[in-house]
Amino acid sequence: MEIKKRAQTKNRLLSLCLILVLLLGMFPISVTALDGAPQERVILYENIALRGEYEKHYLMSDGTSVALAFDHPVHYLLEGRWLDLDNRLILHNGGYENGQAENQVRLGGNTQAPVLLSYTYEAYTLSFSLLNTVRCVAARTQMADGPVDMQGKNLDDMGSFGYTQSVLYYPNILPGMDLEYVLSGNEVKENIYLAHADAWQPLSFALDCGGL
């Protein structure tokens, strides 16, 4: 009888141990430094296999996974793989070209360039130039960062992702009129700024649809 009771006691202890292991496995482990203070929760690496056009997935130092969704594209699809979108504007042959994206954008270095803006997607290109402006040199007022290595960074610091758009500015294309192009995601937005209400003047464009 005594041997049977000891066996029952061991079985109960083993069952309790298994229950504790299962319960502990349901909660994320808190990493604590040697001085007893919890370590900062930072990114270990990005799970590239889970990428989408608008989202990134990261594995954190505490064993959890985090998904971040953006209101603009952060990846573009190339040969079945989602790659980091790069909206930096690079000076090339007197104009500015975007980095890596599914579309190719080129902006003239000044308003009298033969092509002020060209936008290419797959085999199609749309371009235009300004006909009735004075010569204004472009100025980069904001530059997108290249793809950022997030390893070791804290997700609470959203500034770690850097700028996601680039801005090219043409001042005084006509008296009191400024022109701006904003490259964000896969889009290009045109803004016209007036120094005062009476500064507006019609603009003339030459449009080339590339045979569309």
C-alpha positions as a printed Julia matrix, in Angstrom:
212×3 Matrix{Float64}:
  0.0    0.0     0.0
  2.81   2.38    0.89
  4.47   1.81   -2.48
  1.16   2.49   -4.25
  0.67   5.76   -2.33
  4.2    6.89   -3.24
  3.5    6.17   -6.92
  0.24   8.15   -6.76
  2.05  11.07   -5.1
  4.75  11.08   -7.81
  2.08  11.02  -10.53
  0.31  13.99   -8.95
  3.55  15.96   -8.68
  4.39  15.16  -12.3
  0.91  16.3   -13.38
  1.3   19.57  -11.46
  4.69  20.19  -13.08
  3.25  19.62  -16.56
  0.37  22.02  -15.83
  2.82  24.7   -14.66
  4.92  24.28  -17.81
  1.84  24.64  -20.01
  0.66  27.73  -18.13
  4.07  29.4   -18.33
  4.21  28.72  -22.06
  1.03  30.75  -22.57
  2.71  34.0   -21.49
  5.61  35.9   -23.12
  8.85  35.66  -21.24
 10.09  38.89  -19.7
 13.82  39.36  -20.26
 15.56  40.83  -17.23
 19.07  42.18  -17.0
 21.53  41.08  -14.32
 20.73  44.16  -12.24
 17.03  43.15  -12.14
 15.79  45.86  -14.55
 13.72  44.61  -17.54
 15.49  45.04  -20.87
 14.04  47.28  -23.58
 11.73  45.54  -26.05
 13.46  45.9   -29.4
 13.32  44.4   -32.88
 15.41  41.31  -33.62
 14.64  41.04  -37.34
 11.93  41.46  -39.99
 10.02  38.4   -41.16
 10.36  39.07  -44.89
  8.16  36.1   -45.82
  5.12  37.89  -44.34
  5.6   41.17  -46.2
  2.71  42.86  -48.0
  2.48  46.07  -49.99
  1.44  48.06  -46.92
  2.81  45.99  -44.03
  5.9   44.77  -42.21
  6.25  42.0   -39.6
  8.92  41.94  -36.9
 10.1   39.45  -34.28
 10.71  41.2   -30.95
 13.32  40.53  -28.28
 10.64  39.3   -25.86
  9.57  36.53  -28.26
  6.44  38.27  -29.56
  5.68  39.2   -33.17
  4.47  42.63  -34.28
  2.75  43.62  -37.54
  2.88  47.25  -38.69
  0.39  48.57  -41.27
  0.99  51.82  -43.15
 -1.36  54.13  -45.05
  1.0   54.15  -48.04
  2.95  51.42  -49.86
  6.27  50.47  -48.28
  7.05  47.54  -50.62
  6.8   46.85  -54.34
  6.46  43.48  -56.06
  9.26  42.27  -58.33
  9.38  38.72  -59.69
  7.17  37.44  -56.88
  9.13  39.13  -54.06
  8.16  42.15  -51.96
 11.12  44.57  -51.93
 11.64  47.77  -49.93
 10.32  50.86  -51.69
 12.99  53.55  -52.04
 11.61  57.05  -52.68
 14.91  58.9   -52.59
 15.43  61.36  -55.45
 18.88  60.93  -56.98
 20.51  63.59  -59.17
 21.27  62.04  -62.56
 22.02  63.71  -65.91
 20.69  67.08  -64.77
 17.44  65.72  -63.32
 16.16  63.73  -60.37
 15.16  60.06  -60.47
 13.53  57.93  -57.78
 15.19  54.89  -56.24
 13.73  51.38  -56.32
  9.99  51.17  -57.05
  7.58  49.53  -59.48
  7.31  52.87  -61.27
 10.11  55.1   -62.56
  9.83  58.85  -61.96
 12.08  61.56  -63.37
 11.82  65.26  -62.53
 13.66  68.02  -64.37
 16.46  69.91  -62.67
 14.73  73.16  -63.7
 11.36  74.21  -65.11
 12.69  74.64  -68.65
 14.03  71.08  -68.9
 12.85  69.25  -72.06
 10.84  66.96  -69.75
  9.67  68.37  -66.43
  8.05  65.13  -65.24
  7.98  61.61  -66.64
  6.2   58.65  -65.05
  6.87  55.13  -66.32
  4.93  52.02  -65.32
  5.81  48.73  -67.0
  6.06  49.58  -70.75
  4.08  52.86  -70.59
  5.45  56.37  -70.06
  3.58  59.62  -69.51
  5.6   62.85  -69.61
  5.07  66.58  -69.88
  6.95  69.87  -69.88
  6.08  73.46  -68.97
  5.93  75.97  -71.83
  5.3   79.37  -70.29
  7.52  79.67  -67.22
 10.8   81.33  -66.42
 13.79  79.11  -65.69
 13.66  77.98  -62.04
 16.12  75.55  -60.52
 14.59  72.75  -58.46
 15.26  72.46  -54.74
 14.86  69.29  -52.67
 12.98  70.4   -49.56
 12.5   66.9   -48.15
 14.31  63.7   -48.98
 13.05  60.21  -48.28
 15.36  57.87  -46.43
 16.49  54.63  -47.97
 15.3   51.34  -46.48
 16.05  51.46  -42.75
 17.63  48.58  -40.81
 15.3   48.26  -37.81
 17.36  45.67  -35.91
 17.8   46.75  -32.3
 15.33  49.64  -32.63
 12.24  50.34  -30.53
  8.88  50.32  -32.32
  7.68  53.19  -30.13
 10.11  55.44  -31.98
  8.26  55.72  -35.3
 10.84  58.27  -36.42
 13.2   55.33  -36.9
 11.4   54.6   -40.17
 12.52  57.94  -41.59
 10.75  59.91  -44.29
  8.64  57.93  -46.73
  8.31  60.69  -49.31
 10.48  63.13  -51.23
  9.57  66.68  -52.18
 10.98  68.7   -55.09
 10.21  72.43  -55.12
 10.37  74.94  -57.99
 10.12  78.52  -56.65
  8.7   81.41  -58.7
  7.84  79.53  -61.88
  5.81  82.69  -62.58
  5.66  85.8   -60.38
  4.12  84.74  -57.06
  3.67  81.09  -58.12
  5.62  78.1   -56.78
  5.4   74.51  -58.02
  5.94  71.4   -55.91
  6.02  67.66  -56.63
  5.6   65.12  -53.83
  6.71  61.53  -54.44
  5.03  59.17  -51.96
  4.54  55.44  -52.33
  3.74  54.86  -56.01
  2.16  58.27  -56.52
  3.3   61.73  -57.61
  1.28  64.72  -56.39
  1.5   68.23  -57.86
  0.95  71.3   -55.66
  0.82  74.94  -56.77
  1.35  77.66  -54.16
  0.3   81.3   -54.62
  1.91  84.2   -52.76
 -1.47  86.0   -52.94
 -4.87  85.48  -54.54
 -4.03  87.58  -57.61
 -0.84  85.64  -58.37
 -2.59  82.89  -60.35
 -1.72  82.66  -64.04
 -2.62  79.89  -66.5
  0.08  77.29  -67.1
  0.72  75.68  -70.49
  1.92  72.07  -70.67
  3.14  69.9   -73.54
  1.93  66.36  -72.89
  3.45  63.19  -74.34
  1.39  60.02  -73.79
  4.0   57.72  -75.29
  1.68  56.36  -77.97
 -1.16  55.46  -75.61
